[in-house]
Amino acid sequence: MNLTDVKNLFKYNIPGISIPIYKFLIFIVVIFVSIIIAQIVKINIRRTFKERVPKTTLSLMEKIAYYGILIIGFLAALGNLGFQLSGLLFTGGIIGIVIGFASQTVVSNLVSGLFLLIEKPIKVGDGVSIGDVSGVVKDIRVLSTTIRTWDGIYVRLPNEKVFTSNIQNFVAHAARRFEYKIGIRYKDDAEKAMEIIKNLLEEHPLILKEPAPQVFVAELGDSSVVLAVRIWAPSQHWFSVRTEMLWKIKVALEKEGIQIPFPQRVIWMAGKTEG
């Protein structure tokens, strides 16, 4: 047995290719480690986003991460075996650039969707205003968010628009304030009117005691004394409370003879000069 035969004992022979055994072992180890890392990342993605995204979206995210890591590990292992990957990488780079330009919007929506899922400025069921669209959030996916407007129309918004727009979340805080401006006649008793309104507010079970409601004279208008009424109510019930209390205040004031005046204007006419 000569020296060449001894060297061949430590090589793994593939038709047309001779690979040293240690490099082949490194190849196996790199693939094995890549599988372990991919599995760990997949499990962490599942734990992180399990309660935040639909199952179909979660499954897609897991597959992209898992197979992406395997491909990177496989290419690294091939390079260790001595395969020339420069041509493959160059071709892949060109294809990647073309695909990148073609899917720029998709990638932007994907990244924005991931940030929305992590930051969570909105969630399903929230009443929101995003740009010029207002309504209830019905679904949040990786690429888009679906909102049902107050008129019952479903609107799909790309996540890039959602992420870069000013978001008003009407129910993110436990309580929400609303305000009335109520005008009464100058001859009516403003103190009595405010007392009537305060009594009504104290009787309502959904009007918060803290922060306390406010009733005060806000303005002396042209035709009326303007009372401001500021009320805090639970965010989930504020609209029903708002519509209910406005009517109750009107009825209670009129019952006590306090009226909301019509606009008035006093006109002084100059006297005629006698001839």
Long-range contacts (C-beta under 8 A, 24 or more apart in sequence): 19-81, 19-82, 23-80, 23-81, 23-82, 24-81, 26-77, 26-80, 27-77, 27-78, 27-80, 27-81, 30-73, 30-76, 30-77, 30-80, 31-73, 31-74, 31-77, 33-73, 34-69, 34-70, 34-72, 34-73, 34-74, 34-76, 34-77, 35-70, 35-73, 37-69, 37-73, 38-65, 38-66, 38-67, 38-69, 38-70, 38-73, 39-66, 41-65, 41-66, 41-69, 42-66, 49-117, 52-117, 52-120, 53-117, 53-140, 53-141, 53-142, 54-139, 54-141, 57-141, 57-142, 60-142, 61-142, 105-158, 105-160, 106-143, 108-160, 109-142, 109-143, 109-144, 109-158, 109-159, 109-160, 110-142, 110-143, 110-159, 112-158, 112-159, 112-160, 112-162, 112-163, 112-164, 113-140, 113-141, 113-142, 113-143, 113-144, 113-159, 113-163, 114-142, 115-163, 116-140, 116-145, 116-159, 116-162, 116-163, 117-142, 121-167, 121-169, 121-172, 122-162, 122-167, 122-169, 125-171, 126-169, 126-170, 126-171, 126-172, 127-169, 127-170, 127-171, 127-235, 128-167, 128-168, 128-169, 128-170, 129-167, 129-168, 129-170, 130-157, 130-161, 130-162, 130-165, 130-166, 130-167, 130-168, 131-157, 131-161, 131-165, 131-166, 133-157, 170-235, 171-235, 171-236, 172-235, 173-235, 174-234, 174-235, 175-208, 175-211, 175-232, 175-233, 175-234, 175-235, 175-238, 176-232, 176-233, 176-234, 176-235, 176-238, 177-211, 177-230, 177-231, 177-232, 178-230, 178-231, 178-233, 178-238, 178-241, 178-242, 179-228, 179-229, 179-230, 179-231, 180-228, 180-229, 180-231, 180-245, 180-246, 180-249, 181-218, 181-219, 181-226, 181-227, 181-228, 181-229, 182-226, 182-227, 182-229, 182-249, 182-253, 182-260, 183-221, 183-223, 183-224, 183-225, 183-226, 183-227, 183-260, 183-261, 184-224, 184-225, 184-227, 184-253, 184-258, 184-259, 184-260, 184-261, 185-224, 185-225, 185-258, 185-259, 185-260, 185-261, 186-224, 186-225, 188-225, 188-257, 188-258, 188-259, 189-258, 190-217, 190-225, 190-227, 192-256, 192-258, 193-227, 193-253, 193-256, 193-258, 194-227, 196-249, 196-252, 196-253, 196-256, 196-258, 197-227, 197-229, 197-249, 197-252, 197-253, 200-245, 200-248, 200-249, 200-252, 201-229, 201-231, 201-245, 204-241, 204-244, 204-245, 206-233, 206-234, 206-237, 206-241, 207-231, 207-232, 207-233, 207-241, 207-245, 208-232, 208-233, 208-234, 222-263, 222-264, 222-265, 223-261, 223-262, 223-263, 223-264, 223-265, 224-260, 224-261
